[in-house]
Amino acid sequence: MQLAQAHDTAVTSPDGPQADGQRQHGPARHTLVAAAKVRIPATSPAVLVRERLHVLLDAAIEGVDPGPPVTVVCAPAGYGKTTMLATWARHRTDRSGARVAWVSVDVEDNDVVLLWTAVVRALEVAGAWPAGAGPTPPPDDQYGPFVARLITSVEQLAQPVVLVLDGVHDLRSDGAVRTVNLLLRHSPATMPVVLATRFPPPLILPRLRLEGRLRELGQDSLTFTPVEARSLYVRDGVQLTDGELALLMERTEGWAAALRLAALTLDADRPRGELIRRLTGDDQVVADYLVGEVVTRQPEEVQRFMLTTCVCRTFSARLAAELSQQENAGQILDWLERTGVLVATRDRTGRSYRYHPLLRGYLRAELGRRDLSALRRLHHTATGWYVAAGEQLPAIEHAAAAGDNDLLTRMLAKFGLARVLAGDAHRLRRILDAVPPHVLGRPSVALVAAATALDLGDVPAADRFLRSVDSAAHPLRTQRLRALRATIEVHRGRLHGDTGEALAALKSTRAGKTGDLDVDLFTHVNRGIAVAWTGRHQAAEVDLEEALHLAVAEGRDATRLQCETHLAAICAVRGDLAGMGTRAKAALAIAEDRGWAQTSRCAYLYALLGSEAYERAEDERARELARLATGLLDGPIDPSIELFVLTVGALVGFDTADDPHQVVATLREQWQRLGGRSIAPALLAYAAPAHQRMALLVGEYPWAADVLQQVEDRLGESGEQALLRAVLHTHRGKVGSTRRLLEPVLEHRVHVVSPATSVHSWLLEAHLAARCGEQHRAHEALTEALTLAAPHQALRPFRDAGQSIRSLLASGAGRFGRLDPFAAGALAEIPVTVPDPTDGLTEREQALLTELPSMRTAEEIAHTMFVSVNTIKTHLRGIYRKLGVNHRRDAITVARRRGLL
C-alpha cells in the first residue's frame, strides 16, 4: 500500500466522504451547519495575547499588490494556531468592528456541499449579508458557477470580511480542493483568506507564492520566545528563574503544547528545576498528548519507522534506511517532514532530520518498553554506520547507549582524543560523565578523559584520571599510551605555568613519532606552545607548523585554531605585525566557521588582534577587540595568555579611563597574583615598558621600579632591563648615565626579547640627545626608530613618545627619505599636549601636586614643605610641563582625570 493511501485510510472515518466528494444532496439550505463550526472559537481570558503575531497577521491580510493576499498559518499540532487566530479574530472584531468569518474545517468538508454551506453560513454569522441572502450552494457538479457567484457577491460588500478556514489539511477530495483553489485564485480584495493547516495542503499555494500573493507564518513564527514563555507562566502564578526558563526552553523548544503540558506537571512543593528536567516524552501527560495527536494518526509502517529512527538525535536519509530496513524510507521521510512530525535542516554534511525532543523521548521509551534488545541493537547499528561515515562523536554516543562496554572502550580509545582536538570536548565530557566507573578506570579511556578535562580547564578532574592510570595494576604497555600520558602532563604544566619537568619527561618517550596521528598532533601542539612560553620560538614554530599540517589533513579544527593563534603570537614576538595579522585572520575565519567566535577559544586571538590595532594606533578597533578578549576569559587557562589578555585590556583602556590610577593598580595586582607562575619572556618584554610608562604617568615611581625588578628577575641581563633602568634614571634627571645604559641596546651588545624595545630605546636616545642639544644625533636616533617601526606601521611608540619627539619629527620633515610618509603619519598621531614618557612626576612634584587643590599660595606651601618659594615655583613649572597645561586650575583638572589626585 502506498504511503499516501495508507494515511487517507488512517484519518478518514468509516462513514466519511468518498475520495472525490461525490455524495448526492439536495439544496444546501436543507443542510444544517453546527453553530460552533462557523463561530470564532472561544478562548480563555487567561490566554497569552502575542501581539507580535497579531501585527504579522494584520500586515499579511492588508497587502493588495500584486493582488488580494492569501495568508497561510502552517505548523504541526500543538503550536497554538487555532488559539492564536481566534484571539486575533476576536481582538480584530472587538477593537475595530472588522468582520471575520470563521470555518472550522474537518474531514466531512471533503463534501463540497457541506464545505460551501459552512462558508456561506460563516459569512452570514460575520454579518457579510443577512441570513438567507447569500448564494445557495448547488449540487456537487455545479460548484464552478457557485464559487463565481459567491465571489461576485463578496465583491459587492461595502465592508470587507476576512475568511478564516481552520484545518484545511483535512481537505483532500477533488471537489473540495478544486473549489477552494478557485476561490484562492480569484479571491476578491474585499475578502482576504487565512488558511490554518498542520502541513501544506494540496492547494495552489506554490502558484500564489510565485505570484507574490502568498503570506506565510510558519512554525518558527509560532514558537514561543523565552519572554513569551515566561509571561505565559506568570499568568499561571509561576515565577521561573533564568536557569529554569532556559531549561524549559531547551526541553520544549517553545512548542506551545509542551509549555502547557509542562505547566500541568509543576508542583509548588517540589523544586521546579527537577520537575522540568524530568519532563520527557515518557511523562504520562505528555505521552497521552503525543499518542493522540501525533503517533496514532500515522499509518502502521510510519509508526514502525519512527520507532526505529528515534534512537538518533539527528539522522540522514541513508541512516534512516539502514535503521528502519524499509525500502520506502525516503517517501516516509518526505511525508513526516511535510506533516511537521520531523524537522529537516541542511548543513555542510547534507540534509538531516530530527524529532522534537519530547516526541523522541516518547518514542525511545516506547521502543524500550516493547523490545529493549531492539533498542540496543539499533544503537549498535548506528555506531557502525557512523564509524563508516567518519562521524566519530555520534559513534561514541551510540556505543555508550548500546550498553556494550567493550565497544565503548574501543570507540573512546580510538576516537576520543580526535574529538578533543576537533573541538568537541564539551560533548565528549557529557558522554564520559555517564560512562561506568570500571570503564573510566581503563588506562586508554582514563587518558582520553584527562585530555578532555584539561581542554575544558578542569585540572582537578584531570588529576583524578591520571591517578587512576598511575595506580593501575599494569604500567602503560604501548609507546602510544606512554607518549599520550607524557603529553597530558605537558598540557597540565601549561595551566600551572610550569612545564620544565614535563618537557624533560616528554623526551624519554616517542612523543610526536608514535605513528598515531592524533597522539602525535596532540604532542606537537602542546610541546609547541610550552616551548614558545620558554622563549624558544624557532623550535616552537617547527612543532606548531607540523601540528597545523596534521590538523588540516585530519580535520581537527580546534587544533587548527590553536596553531594559527600561537603562530600569530610568534610573528608578534618578532615584531612582524603584518604576519601576525595574516595568521590571526586565518584563525578568526576558522572560529567563525565553527561558531567559536564568541567562546573562550578566541580570547587570546582577540587580544593579539587588539595589540596589533593598539600598536597601529587604531584606538576604536583596539578597544573593541580588548573588550571581547577580556569578556571571553573563562576558567583556568595558560597564565601567560591570561596575563596578556588583561595587559592588553589595561593598555587600551588607560588613556580614556575615568580613573587611570585604578587601571594601573588593577594591572599591578593581576601581575602580582600570577607572578609566581612561569610567564612567557616575550609577554614580559612587550608589556613591561608600557606598564612602567603608565605607572610613571600616574605618579607611582615605586611601581615603576617594581616593573624593572620583575624584568631583572625573569629576563636577567637584557635590552628590556637596560631600557627600563634608563627610563628610571631619566626621571631622576641623570641624562648622562641614562645614555650609557642605552648604549648596549643601541649597539646590539645585549639581547633584546621584543623588537619594540629597540624602537623605544632609539626614541629615548633621540629625546635625550635633543635635550643635550645634539640635534644631529637626535635626528639619527629618530631615523633608526622610524626604520624599525615603518615596516609594521607601528605608530604607538611615537604617539607615546612625547613633545620632544613630536618636535623632532616636525623639524626633520622632508629629511627622512623613503621614511617621510611614515614619519608624517607618526607626527599626526602625537597629540600637541602629550607629556614626554620620561617626564613622570618626581616624588617632590607629586607631593606638591597634592597641595594644589588647597589653593594656598606658593609662599604658604613653601613654608609647609620647608623649601624656598623658588623651589616651589621650579616644581610647579615641571608639573605644568609634564601635564601639558599652563595654569594651576588646569593642572588640578588634568591630574584628577589621570588619577594623580
C-alpha positions in Angstrom: 0.0 0.0 0.0 1.3 3.4 -0.9 2.0 5.8 2.0 -0.5 8.5 0.9 -3.2 5.9 0.6 -2.4 4.5 4.0 -2.6 7.9 5.5 -6.0 8.6 4.0 -7.3 5.3 5.4 -5.9 6.3 8.9 -7.5 9.7 9.1 -10.8 9.2 7.3 -13.7 7.9 9.4 -15.5 4.8 8.2 -18.6 6.8 7.2 -16.6 9.7 5.9 -16.8 11.1 2.3 -15.6 9.3 -0.8 -12.4 10.4 -2.3 -13.9 12.7 -4.8 -16.7 14.1 -2.6 -19.4 12.6 -4.8 -22.3 12.5 -2.4 -25.7 13.5 -3.5 -27.5 16.1 -1.6 -30.4 18.4 -2.1 -30.0 22.2 -2.0 -27.6 23.4 0.7 -30.4 25.2 2.5 -31.6 21.9 3.8 -28.0 21.1 5.2 -27.7 22.0 8.8 -24.4 23.6 10.0 -23.4 23.3 13.6 -23.2 26.8 15.2 -19.8 26.0 16.7 -18.4 25.2 13.3 -18.9 28.7 12.0 -18.2 30.7 15.2 -14.8 32.1 16.3 -13.7 29.6 18.9 -13.9 30.8 22.5 -10.5 31.3 24.2 -9.7 31.5 27.9 -9.4 35.0 29.4 -6.0 33.9 30.7 -4.7 33.1 27.2 -1.5 34.9 26.4 -2.0 37.5 23.7 1.1 37.6 21.5 0.9 41.0 19.9 3.8 40.3 17.5 1.8 37.6 15.8 -1.3 39.9 15.6 0.9 42.5 13.9 2.2 40.0 11.4 -1.4 38.8 10.6 -2.6 42.4 10.2 0.2 43.2 7.9 -0.4 40.0 5.9 -4.1 40.5 5.1 -3.7 44.2 4.2 -1.4 43.7 1.2 -3.1 44.3 -2.1 -0.2 44.4 -4.6 0.1 42.4 -6.8 -3.3 41.0 -5.8 -5.5 40.1 -2.9 -3.4 38.2 -0.4 -3.8 34.6 0.9 -2.3 34.0 4.3 -1.2 30.5 5.4 -0.5 29.7 9.1 1.3 26.3 8.9 2.6 24.4 11.9 2.3 20.9 13.4 -0.3 20.0 16.1 0.1 21.9 19.4 1.7 25.1 18.1 -1.4 27.2 19.0 -2.6 28.0 15.5 -6.3 28.0 16.4 -5.9 29.8 19.7 -3.7 32.5 18.1 -6.1 33.0 15.2 -9.2 33.0 17.4 -7.6 35.6 19.7 -6.6 37.7 16.8 -10.0 37.5 15.2 -11.8 38.5 18.4 -9.4 41.4 19.0 -9.9 42.5 15.4 -13.7 42.4 15.7 -13.8 44.0 19.2 -11.4 46.8 18.6 -12.3 48.0 15.1 -15.6 46.3 14.3 -14.0 44.4 11.5 -15.7 41.3 10.1 -14.2 37.9 10.4 -15.9 34.7 9.1 -14.7 31.5 10.6 -15.0 27.9 9.4 -13.6 25.0 11.4 -12.8 22.5 8.6 -12.8 18.8 9.2 -12.8 15.6 7.1 -16.6 15.9 6.5 -15.9 19.0 4.4 -14.5 17.0 1.6 -18.1 17.0 0.6 -18.2 20.3 -1.4 -21.9 20.9 -0.5 -21.1 20.7 3.2 -18.0 22.8 2.8 -19.6 25.7 0.9 -22.7 25.6 3.0 -20.5 26.2 6.0 -18.7 29.0 4.2 -21.9 30.8 3.3 -23.2 30.4 6.8 -19.9 31.7 8.3 -20.2 34.8 6.2 -23.8 35.3 7.4 -22.7 35.0 11.0 -20.0 37.5 10.4 -22.5 40.0 9.0 -21.5 40.0 5.4 -25.1 39.7 4.4 -28.4 38.9 6.1 -29.4 35.3 6.8 -30.7 33.6 3.7 -29.4 36.5 1.4 -26.2 34.8 0.3 -25.8 32.5 -2.7 -27.1 29.0 -2.3 -24.6 26.1 -2.7 -25.6 23.9 -5.6 -25.2 20.1 -6.1 -21.6 18.9 -6.4 -21.4 19.1 -10.2 -22.2 22.8 -10.3 -19.6 24.1 -7.9 -17.8 26.3 -10.5 -20.6 28.7 -11.2 -21.5 28.8 -7.5 -18.0 29.9 -6.5 -18.1 32.6 -9.2 -21.5 33.9 -7.8 -20.0 33.8 -4.3 -17.0 35.9 -5.4 -19.3 38.4 -7.2 -21.5 38.7 -4.1 -18.4 39.4 -1.9 -17.1 41.9 -4.3 -20.2 44.0 -3.8 -19.8 44.2 0.0 -19.5 47.6 1.5 -17.3 46.4 4.3 -14.5 43.8 3.8 -14.7 40.4 5.6 -11.8 38.1 6.4 -12.4 34.4 5.8 -10.6 32.0 8.1 -10.5 28.3 7.1 -9.0 26.5 10.1 -7.8 22.9 9.4 -7.5 22.8 5.6 -5.0 19.9 5.9 -8.2 17.7 6.1 -9.3 18.7 2.6 -8.4 16.0 0.1 -11.3 15.3 -2.2 -11.1 16.5 -5.8 -14.2 18.7 -5.4 -13.1 20.4 -2.2 -9.6 21.1 -3.5 -10.7 22.5 -6.8 -13.4 24.8 -5.3 -11.0 26.2 -2.7 -8.4 26.7 -5.4 -10.9 28.6 -7.5 -11.6 30.9 -4.6 -7.9 31.4 -3.8 -7.2 32.1 -7.5 -9.9 34.8 -7.9 -10.3 35.9 -4.3 -11.7 39.4 -4.2 -10.0 42.3 -2.4 -13.0 42.5 -0.1 -12.3 39.0 1.3 -8.7 38.2 2.4 -8.4 34.5 3.1 -6.5 33.0 6.0 -5.7 29.2 5.9 -4.6 27.3 9.0 -3.1 23.9 8.5 -0.8 21.3 10.1 1.1 20.8 6.9 1.0 22.2 3.3 -2.4 21.2 1.8 -2.8 20.2 -1.9 -3.8 23.7 -2.9 -2.3 26.2 -5.4 -0.1 27.7 -2.8 3.1 27.4 -4.9 1.4 29.3 -7.7 0.3 32.0 -5.2 3.8 32.2 -3.8 5.3 32.7 -7.3 2.8 35.5 -8.0 3.7 37.2 -4.7 0.2 36.8 -3.3 1.1 34.3 -0.5 1.8 35.4 3.1 3.2 32.7 5.3 3.5 32.3 9.1 5.3 29.1 9.9 6.4 27.0 12.8 9.3 29.4 13.6 6.9 32.3 14.0 4.5 30.4 16.2 7.2 29.1 18.5 7.2 30.8 21.9 10.1 33.1 22.7 11.7 32.9 26.2 10.0 36.2 27.0 6.6 34.9 25.9 7.1 31.6 27.8 7.9 33.5 31.0 4.8 35.7 30.6 2.7 32.5 30.0 3.8 31.1 33.3 3.5 34.3 35.2 -0.2 34.3 34.2 -0.5 30.9 35.9 1.2 32.4 39.0 4.6 30.6 38.3 7.8 32.6 38.6 10.7 30.9 36.8 14.3 31.6 37.4 16.6 32.3 34.4 18.0 28.8 34.8 14.6 27.2 34.9 13.4 29.1 31.9 16.5 28.2 29.9 16.0 24.5 30.8 12.3 24.7 30.0 13.0 26.2 26.5 15.6 23.5 25.9 13.1 20.8 26.6 10.1 22.3 24.9 11.8 24.3 22.1 9.0 26.8 22.5 6.3 24.3 21.5 3.0 25.7 22.8 1.5 22.4 23.7 4.7 21.3 25.5 4.8 24.5 27.5 1.2 24.0 28.6 1.8 20.3 29.4 4.9 21.3 31.4 2.8 23.7 33.5 0.5 20.9 34.4 3.3 18.9 35.9 4.7 21.7 38.1 4.2 21.3 41.8 4.7 24.1 44.3 6.0 21.7 46.9 8.8 20.3 44.7 11.8 22.1 43.0 10.7 23.2 39.6 14.2 22.6 38.1 13.9 18.9 39.0 10.4 18.7 37.5 11.5 20.4 34.3 14.5 18.1 33.9 12.2 15.1 34.3 9.9 16.5 31.6 10.2 13.9 28.8 8.0 12.3 26.2 7.6 9.4 28.7 5.7 11.6 31.2 2.1 10.3 31.2 0.5 13.7 30.5 2.9 14.4 27.6 2.7 10.8 26.3 -1.1 10.9 26.1 -1.0 14.0 24.1 1.7 12.8 21.7 -0.1 9.5 21.2 -3.4 11.1 20.4 -2.2 14.0 18.3 0.8 12.6 16.5 1.6 8.9 16.7 -1.7 7.1 16.2 -2.5 9.4 13.3 0.3 7.8 11.4 -0.1 4.5 9.4 1.5 1.4 11.0 4.5 1.4 8.7 5.2 5.1 9.6 5.0 4.3 13.3 7.5 1.4 12.9 9.8 3.8 11.0 9.5 6.4 13.8 10.3 3.8 16.5 13.5 2.6 14.7 14.8 6.0 13.8 14.2 7.7 17.2 17.5 6.2 18.6 19.4 9.0 16.8 19.3 12.7 17.8 19.6 13.5 14.1 19.8 11.3 11.1 20.2 11.3 7.3 18.0 9.5 4.8 20.7 6.8 4.4 20.9 6.2 8.1 17.1 6.1 8.3 17.0 3.4 5.7 19.8 1.5 7.5 17.9 1.6 10.8 14.4 1.0 9.5 15.2 -1.5 6.8 12.2 -0.1 4.9 12.6 0.4 1.2 10.4 3.4 1.1 12.3 5.3 3.9 12.7 8.3 1.6 9.0 8.5 1.0 8.3 8.3 4.7 10.8 11.0 5.5 9.2 13.2 2.9 5.8 12.6 4.4 6.9 13.2 8.0 8.7 16.4 7.0 5.7 17.8 5.2 3.3 16.9 8.1 5.6 18.6 10.6 6.5 15.5 12.5 10.1 15.8 11.5 12.3 18.9 11.4 14.6 19.0 8.5 17.8 21.0 8.4 20.7 21.4 5.9 24.3 21.8 6.9 27.7 21.2 5.2 27.2 17.4 5.6 23.9 17.4 3.8 20.2 17.2 4.8 19.4 15.8 8.2 16.3 15.2 10.2 15.2 15.2 13.8 12.2 14.7 16.0 11.1 17.2 18.7 12.9 16.3 21.9 9.7 15.3 23.7 8.4 13.2 20.8 11.8 11.5 20.5 11.7 10.9 24.3 8.3 9.2 24.0 9.4 7.1 21.0 12.6 5.9 22.7 10.7 5.0 25.9 8.0 3.1 23.9 10.7 1.2 22.0 12.4 0.3 25.3 9.1 -1.0 26.6 8.3 -3.0 23.5 11.8 -4.5 22.9 14.8 -3.5 24.9 17.1 -5.7 22.8 15.9 -3.9 19.7 16.9 -0.6 21.2 20.4 -1.8 21.9 20.6 -3.4 18.5 19.7 -0.2 16.8 22.4 1.7 18.8 24.9 -0.9 17.6 23.7 -0.4 14.0 24.0 3.4 14.4 27.6 3.0 15.8 28.7 1.0 12.8 27.1 3.4 10.4 28.7 6.5 12.0 32.1 4.9 12.1 31.9 4.1 8.4 30.7 7.6 7.7 33.6 9.1 9.6 31.4 10.7 12.2 33.2 9.7 15.3 31.4 11.5 18.1 27.9 10.1 17.3 29.6 6.7 17.0 30.9 7.1 20.6 27.5 8.3 21.8 25.7 5.3 20.3 28.3 2.9 21.6 27.6 4.3 25.1 23.9 4.0 24.6 24.2 0.4 23.4 25.5 -0.7 26.8 28.4 -2.6 25.3 31.4 -1.7 27.5 34.0 -3.3 25.3 32.6 -1.4 22.2 32.6 1.8 24.2 36.2 1.3 25.3 37.3 0.8 21.7 35.4 3.8 20.5 36.8 6.1 23.2 40.4 4.8 22.8 40.3 5.1 19.1 38.3 8.4 18.6 38.2 10.2 21.9 41.4 12.2 21.6 40.4 13.1 18.0 37.2 14.7 19.2 39.1 16.8 21.8 41.4 18.0 19.1 38.4 18.8 16.8 36.7 20.9 19.5 34.1 18.5 20.8 35.4 18.3 24.4 32.1 19.6 25.9 30.0 16.9 24.2 32.6 14.2 24.9 32.6 15.2 28.6 28.8 14.7 28.8 29.3 11.2 27.4 32.2 10.4 29.8 30.1 11.6 32.8 27.7 8.7 32.1 30.4 6.0 31.5 30.5 3.3 34.1 33.4 3.7 36.6 35.1 0.5 35.7 35.2 1.6 32.1 36.6 5.0 33.0 39.3 3.2 35.0 40.8 1.6 31.9 44.0 3.5 31.1 43.1 4.1 27.4 39.8 5.6 28.5 41.2 7.5 31.6 43.8 9.2 29.4 41.2 10.4 27.0 39.1 11.6 29.9 42.1 13.5 31.3 42.8 15.2 28.0 39.1 16.2 27.8 39.2 17.7 31.3 42.3 19.7 30.6 40.8 21.1 27.4 37.9 22.4 29.5 40.3 23.7 32.1 39.3 21.2 34.8 42.7 20.3 36.3 41.3 18.5 39.4 39.3 16.1 37.2 42.3 15.5 35.0 44.4 14.7 38.1 41.8 12.1 39.3 42.0 10.4 35.9 45.8 10.5 35.9 46.0 9.0 39.4 43.8 6.1 38.2 46.2 5.5 35.4 49.3 5.6 37.7 47.6 3.2 40.2 46.6 0.7 37.6 47.8 -2.9 38.1 49.9 -2.8 34.9 52.0 0.0 33.5 51.2 1.6 30.2 52.2 -1.0 27.7 52.4 0.8 24.4 54.5 3.7 23.1 51.3 5.5 22.1 49.9 5.5 25.6 53.2 6.5 27.2 53.5 9.4 24.8 49.9 10.4 25.4 50.4 10.3 29.2 53.6 12.5 29.0 51.9 15.0 26.7 49.0 15.3 29.0 51.5 16.2 31.7 52.8 19.0 29.5 49.3 20.4 28.9 48.7 20.2 32.7 52.0 22.1 33.3 50.9 24.8 30.9 47.9 25.5 33.0 50.1 25.6 36.2 52.7 27.8 34.5 55.5 25.3 34.9 56.4 22.9 32.1 60.1 22.3 32.7 59.8 18.9 34.2 57.0 17.8 31.9 59.0 18.8 28.8 62.0 16.9 30.1 60.0 13.8 30.7 58.4 14.0 27.3 61.9 13.5 25.7 62.0 9.9 27.2 59.0 8.8 25.1 58.3 8.6 21.3 56.1 11.6 21.6 55.5 13.1 18.1 56.7 9.9 16.4 54.2 7.2 17.6 52.5 6.8 14.2 49.2 7.6 15.8 48.2 10.9 14.0 46.1 12.2 16.8 48.6 11.5 19.6 51.4 13.0 17.5 49.2 16.0 16.8 48.4 16.4 20.5 52.2 16.3 21.2 53.2 18.8 18.6 50.7 21.4 19.6 51.2 21.1 23.4 55.0 21.0 23.1 55.0 23.9 20.6 53.0 26.1 23.0 55.0 25.1 26.0 58.3 25.7 24.2 57.1 29.1 23.0 56.4 30.1 26.6 60.1 29.4 27.4 61.2 31.8 24.6 62.5 29.2 22.1 60.3 30.5 19.3 62.1 28.8 16.4 61.7 25.3 17.9 58.1 26.2 18.9 57.4 27.2 15.3 58.6 23.9 14.0 56.2 22.0 16.3 53.3 24.3 15.6 53.7 24.1 11.8 53.8 20.3 12.0 50.7 20.4 14.2 48.9 22.7 11.8 49.7 20.4 8.8 48.3 17.4 10.7 45.3 19.3 11.9 44.3 20.5 8.4 44.8 17.0 7.0 42.7 15.3 9.7 40.0 18.0 10.1 40.9 18.8 13.7 39.6 22.4 13.7 40.1 23.3 17.3 43.7 22.5 17.0 43.9 24.4 13.7 42.6 27.4 15.5 45.1 27.0 18.3 48.0 26.6 16.0 47.2 29.6 13.9 46.7 31.7 17.0 50.1 30.8 18.5 51.9 31.1 15.2 50.4 34.6 15.1 51.8 35.3 18.5 55.3 34.2 17.3 55.0 36.7 14.5 54.1 39.3 17.0 57.2 38.5 19.2 59.3 39.0 16.1 57.7 42.4 15.5 56.0 41.1 12.3 52.6 42.8 12.7 51.7 42.0 9.1 52.4 38.3 9.5 50.6 38.3 12.8 47.6 39.9 11.2 47.5 37.3 8.5 47.7 34.4 10.9 45.2 35.9 13.2 42.7 36.4 10.4 43.1 32.8 9.4 42.4 31.8 12.9 39.3 34.0 13.1 38.0 32.5 9.9 38.1 29.0 11.5 36.4 30.3 14.6 33.6 32.0 12.7 33.1 28.9 10.5 32.7 26.7 13.6 30.7 29.1 15.7 33.5 29.6 18.2 34.0 33.4 17.7 32.3 34.2 21.0 33.9 31.5 23.1 37.0 31.4 25.3 38.9 29.7 22.5 39.2 33.2 20.9 40.3 35.2 24.0 44.0 35.1 23.1 43.2 35.7 19.4 41.3 38.8 20.1 44.0 40.1 22.5 46.6 39.6 19.7 44.4 41.4 17.2 43.8 44.1 19.9 47.6 44.5 20.4 48.1 44.9 16.7 45.4 47.6 16.5 46.9 49.3 19.6 50.4 49.3 18.1 49.0 50.8 14.9 47.1 53.4 16.9 43.7 52.2 15.7 42.1 53.1 19.0 38.4 52.2 18.5 39.2 48.8 17.0 41.8 48.1 19.8 39.2 48.9 22.5 36.6 46.6 20.9 39.0 43.7 20.5 40.3 44.1 24.0 36.7 44.2 25.4 36.0 40.9 23.5 39.1 39.3 24.8 38.6 40.1 28.5 35.0 39.2 28.3 35.8 35.7 27.0 38.3 34.8 29.7 36.6 31.7 31.2 38.1 29.3 33.7 41.7 28.2 34.1 43.9 29.0 31.1 47.7 29.4 30.5 48.8 32.1 32.8 50.7 33.8 30.0 47.6 34.1 27.9 45.6 35.3 30.9 48.1 38.0 31.7 48.5 39.0 28.1 44.7 39.5 27.7 44.5 41.5 30.9 47.5 43.6 30.0 46.2 44.5 26.5 42.9 45.5 28.2 44.8 47.8 30.5 46.9 49.4 27.8 44.0 50.1 25.6 41.8 51.5 28.4 44.4 53.6 30.2 44.2 56.8 28.1 40.4 57.1 28.2 39.8 55.7 31.7 38.0 57.9 34.3 40.5 56.6 36.9 43.8 55.8 35.2 45.4 55.2 38.6 43.0 52.4 39.3 43.7 50.8 35.9 47.4 50.6 36.8 46.7 49.4 40.3 44.4 46.6 39.0 47.0 45.6 36.4 49.7 45.5 39.1 47.5 43.3 41.3 47.0 40.9 38.4 50.7 40.7 37.7 51.4 40.0 41.4 48.7 37.4 41.5 50.1 35.4 38.7 53.7 36.4 39.3 54.7 33.2 41.0 54.0 31.2 37.9 56.1 30.9 34.8 55.4 33.8 32.4 56.5 33.9 28.8 59.6 36.1 28.4 58.1 37.7 25.2 55.0 38.8 27.2 57.0 40.4 29.9 59.2 42.1 27.3 56.3 43.5 25.4 54.2 44.6 28.4 56.9 45.9 30.8 57.8 49.2 29.1 54.1 50.1 28.7 53.4 49.0 32.3 56.2 51.2 33.6 55.1 54.2 31.5 51.6 54.0 33.0 52.9 53.8 36.5 55.0 56.9 36.0 52.2 58.8 34.4 50.0 58.3 37.5 52.9 59.3 39.8 53.8 55.8 41.1 57.5 55.7 40.9 57.8 52.7 43.3 55.5 50.7 41.0 57.7 51.6 38.0 60.7 50.4 39.9 58.9 47.1 40.7 58.4 46.5 36.9 62.1 46.8 36.5 62.7 44.3 39.3 60.3 41.8 37.6 62.2 42.1 34.4 65.6 41.6 36.1 64.3 38.6 38.0 62.8 36.9 34.9 64.9 38.1 32.0 68.2 38.9 33.6 70.6 41.0 31.6 68.6 42.1 28.5 67.7 45.0 26.4 64.4 45.3 28.3 66.3 45.6 31.6 68.5 48.3 30.2 65.6 50.3 28.8 63.6 50.3 32.0 66.6 51.2 34.1 67.3 54.0 31.7 63.8 55.4 31.9 64.0 55.5 35.7 67.4 57.3 35.5 65.9 59.9 33.2 63.2 60.6 35.8 65.9 61.3 38.3 67.5 63.8 35.9 70.5 61.5 35.2 70.9 62.1 31.5 74.5 61.0 31.1 74.0 57.7 32.9 70.8 57.1 31.0 72.6 57.3 27.7 75.3 55.0 28.9 72.7 52.4 29.9 71.2 52.6 26.4 74.5 52.1 24.6 74.4 48.2 24.8 70.9 48.1 23.4 71.6 50.6 20.6 74.9 48.8 19.7 73.3 45.4 19.7 75.6 44.2 22.6 72.8 42.9 24.6 69.9 40.5 23.7 66.5 42.2 23.0 63.5 39.9 23.6 60.9 42.2 22.0 61.7 44.2 18.8 59.6 47.1 20.2 62.3 47.5 22.9 64.7 48.7 20.2 62.2 51.2 18.9 61.6 52.6 22.4 65.3 52.7 23.1 66.1 54.8 19.9 63.2 57.2 20.7 64.6 57.7 24.2 68.1 58.3 22.8 66.6 60.9 20.4 64.8 62.6 23.3 67.9 62.7 25.4 70.2 63.9 22.5 67.7 66.7 21.8 67.8 67.7 25.5 71.6 67.8 25.3 71.5 70.0 22.2 72.8 67.2 19.9 70.4 67.8 17.1 72.2 65.7 14.5 72.4 62.7 16.9 68.7 63.2 17.8 67.8 63.1 14.1 69.9 59.9 13.5 68.3 58.2 16.5 64.8 59.1 15.4 65.6 57.8 11.9 66.7 54.5 13.4 63.4 54.2 15.3 61.4 55.0 12.1 63.3 52.4 10.2 62.5 49.7 12.7 58.8 50.7 13.1 57.8 51.6 9.5 57.6 48.0 8.0 55.0 47.2 10.6 53.2 50.6 10.7 53.8 50.6 14.5 52.7 54.1 15.4 52.1 53.6 19.1 55.7 54.1 20.3 55.7 57.6 18.6 52.3 58.6 19.9 53.6 57.8 23.5 57.0 59.4 22.9 56.1 63.0 23.9 56.6 66.5 22.8 60.3 66.3 22.1 59.8 63.5 19.6 57.0 65.5 18.0 59.3 68.5 17.6 62.0 66.3 16.1 59.5 64.8 13.6 58.3 68.3 12.7 61.8 69.8 12.2 63.0 66.7 10.3 60.1 66.6 7.9 61.4 66.0 4.4 64.8 64.7 5.6 63.8 61.1 6.3 63.9 59.9 2.7 61.7 57.0 2.0 60.5 57.1 5.6 58.9 60.5 5.2 55.4 59.2 4.6 55.6 57.1 7.8 57.2 59.9 9.7 54.3 62.2 8.7 51.9 59.7 9.9 53.7 59.4 13.2 53.7 63.1 13.6 50.0 63.3 13.0 49.5 60.7 15.8 51.2 62.6 18.6 48.8 65.0 20.4 50.1 68.5 20.9 49.7 68.2 24.7 51.1 64.7 25.2 53.7 64.6 28.0 57.1 63.0 27.5 57.2 59.4 28.7 60.3 60.1 30.7 58.7 63.0 32.4 56.6 61.4 35.1 56.2 63.4 38.3 59.0 63.1 40.7 58.2 62.4 44.4 58.6 66.1 45.2 56.3 67.1 42.3 53.7 64.6 43.4 53.8 65.9 46.9 53.4 69.5 45.6 50.6 68.4 43.3 48.5 67.2 46.3 48.7 70.7 47.8 47.4 72.5 44.7 43.6 71.9 45.4 44.0 73.7 48.7 44.5 77.0 46.7 47.1 78.1 49.2 49.8 80.5 47.9 53.2 79.3 46.8 54.7 81.0 49.9 52.3 79.1 52.2 53.1 75.8 50.5 56.8 76.5 50.6 56.6 77.2 54.4 54.7 73.9 54.9 57.2 71.9 52.8 60.2 73.5 54.3 61.6 74.7 51.0 62.1 78.0 49.3 59.5 79.7 47.2 61.8 79.5 44.1 62.0 75.7 44.6 58.2 75.5 44.7 58.0 77.6 41.5 60.5 75.3 39.8 58.5 72.2 40.7 55.3 74.0 39.5 56.8 74.6 36.1 57.8 70.9 36.0 54.3 69.9 36.9 52.7 72.2 34.3 55.1 71.0 31.6 54.5 67.3 32.3 50.8 67.7 32.5 50.7 69.8 29.3 49.0 72.8 31.0 49.8 76.4 31.8 47.7 77.2 34.8 47.2 75.8 38.3 43.4 75.1 37.8 44.1 73.2 34.6 46.8 71.2 36.4 44.3 70.1 39.0 41.7 69.1 36.4 44.2 67.1 34.3 45.7 65.4 37.4 42.3 64.3 38.6 41.5 62.9 35.2 44.7 60.9 35.2 44.1 59.7 38.7 47.0 61.6 40.2 44.7 63.3 42.7 
